[in-house]
Amino acid sequence: MTTADIYATARRVADHLNTINGTSREETGLRILKVTEEAGEAASAWIGTVGQNPRKGVTHTREDVAGELADVVLTALVAIASLGFDPEKVVGKCVDKVAGRLDAPEVNR
């Protein structure tokens, strides 16, 4: 799968959700909240990786965590598309901003 495929899939998912669930403010808000839900699943998987919960022990792998983080990324891309923006452009602008910080002299960070 290419990067272009990823962004196209995010737009397709948003279009599909728009068709079946509509585009109300509440629906858009729920898609944004879904990012938080997915982030919670990533956090839970990490807790399971390090065995932080003594009652459960080690329940997940680093691969599980990576998969959950990928869910966060795709869900965020869908939310961006649901707001009416091109996820590729929004992410590109963010990456450029962060890269610019890395390229800046230490004093400006």
Buried (B, 14 or more C-beta within 10 A) or exposed (E): EEEEEBBBBBBEBBEEBBEEBEBEEEEBEBBBEBBEEBBEBBEBBBBBBEEEEEEEEEEBEEEBBEBBBEBBBBBBBBBBBBEEEEBBEBBEEEEEEEEEEEEEEEEEE
